[in-house]
Amino acid sequence: MEPINLDPRYSTSDVPGKCVKCLAEQELSNCLLELLREVGGDKDLVQRFETLVSFLKSPESQKLRAESERCLSEGKEVTVRICFVDGKPKYELKIKE
């Protein structure tokens, strides 16, 4: 499965931003729509859906959300990366200076 990258942003007068939770929920909705259109089910799509649900339910998501918002308030760009390593979900925050 391809890693899922969520790029939270603050809202400005020109560009609406979204937090990590909102981006994950949006990605989950998109994934669900794709699953409903699929005939026979796509294993990668199902795993992506389950990974997003797992992320949203995990206590780690709240920590990453708080940390990403702190970094954004300092003017840094961040990406939350969600992937599977050894059959387990792995969440990491990447900070771009």
C-alpha positions as CSV (number, residue, x, y, z in Angstrom):
1,M,0.0,0.0,0.0
2,E,1.2,3.5,-0.8
3,P,1.8,5.7,2.2
4,I,-0.9,8.3,2.9
5,N,0.4,11.9,3.2
6,L,-1.7,14.5,4.9
7,D,-0.5,18.1,4.5
8,P,-2.3,20.3,7.1
9,R,-2.4,24.1,6.4
10,Y,-3.7,27.1,8.2
11,S,-6.6,29.0,6.6
12,T,-5.7,32.4,5.0
13,S,-8.0,34.9,3.3
14,D,-7.1,33.3,0.0
15,V,-6.7,29.6,0.8
16,P,-8.9,27.5,3.1
17,G,-6.8,25.2,5.3
18,K,-7.5,21.9,7.0
19,C,-6.2,20.2,10.1
20,V,-4.8,16.6,10.1
21,K,-8.2,15.2,11.4
22,C,-10.2,17.0,8.6
23,L,-7.7,15.8,6.0
24,A,-7.9,12.2,7.2
25,E,-11.7,12.3,7.3
26,Q,-11.8,13.7,3.7
27,E,-9.4,11.0,2.5
28,L,-11.6,8.4,4.3
29,S,-14.7,9.7,2.5
30,N,-12.9,9.6,-0.9
31,C,-11.8,6.1,-0.1
32,L,-15.3,5.0,0.8
33,L,-16.7,6.4,-2.4
34,E,-14.1,4.6,-4.4
35,L,-14.9,1.3,-2.5
36,L,-18.6,1.8,-3.3
37,R,-17.8,2.2,-7.0
38,E,-15.4,-0.8,-7.1
39,V,-16.7,-4.2,-8.2
40,G,-15.1,-7.1,-6.4
41,G,-13.2,-4.9,-4.0
42,D,-9.6,-3.7,-4.2
43,K,-7.3,-5.0,-1.5
44,D,-5.2,-1.9,-1.4
45,L,-8.2,0.3,-1.2
46,V,-9.7,-1.7,1.6
47,Q,-6.4,-1.6,3.5
48,R,-6.2,2.2,2.9
49,F,-9.7,2.6,4.3
50,E,-8.9,0.5,7.4
51,T,-5.6,2.4,7.9
52,L,-7.4,5.7,7.9
53,V,-10.1,4.4,10.4
54,S,-7.3,3.1,12.6
55,F,-5.5,6.4,12.5
56,L,-8.6,8.4,13.3
57,K,-9.4,6.2,16.3
58,S,-5.8,6.1,17.6
59,P,-4.6,8.3,20.5
60,E,-1.6,8.9,18.4
61,S,-3.7,11.0,15.9
62,Q,-4.5,13.5,18.6
63,K,-0.8,13.9,19.5
64,L,0.1,14.3,15.8
65,R,-2.7,16.9,15.4
66,A,-1.5,18.9,18.4
67,E,2.1,18.8,17.3
68,S,1.3,19.7,13.7
69,E,-0.7,22.7,14.8
70,R,2.1,23.8,17.0
71,C,4.6,23.6,14.1
72,L,2.1,25.4,11.8
73,S,1.8,28.2,14.3
74,E,5.6,28.6,14.2
75,G,5.4,29.0,10.4
76,K,6.7,25.5,9.5
77,E,5.3,23.2,6.9
78,V,4.4,19.7,8.1
79,T,3.3,16.4,6.6
80,V,1.7,13.5,8.5
81,R,2.7,10.2,6.9
82,I,0.6,7.1,7.5
83,C,2.0,3.8,6.3
84,F,2.2,0.1,7.2
85,V,5.4,-1.4,8.5
86,D,5.5,-5.1,9.3
87,G,1.7,-5.3,9.1
88,K,1.2,-2.5,11.7
89,P,0.3,1.1,11.0
90,K,3.0,3.7,11.5
91,Y,2.4,7.4,11.9
92,E,5.1,10.0,11.6
93,L,5.3,13.8,11.5
94,K,7.7,15.3,9.0
95,I,8.6,19.0,9.5
96,K,9.9,21.1,6.6
97,E,11.7,24.2,7.7
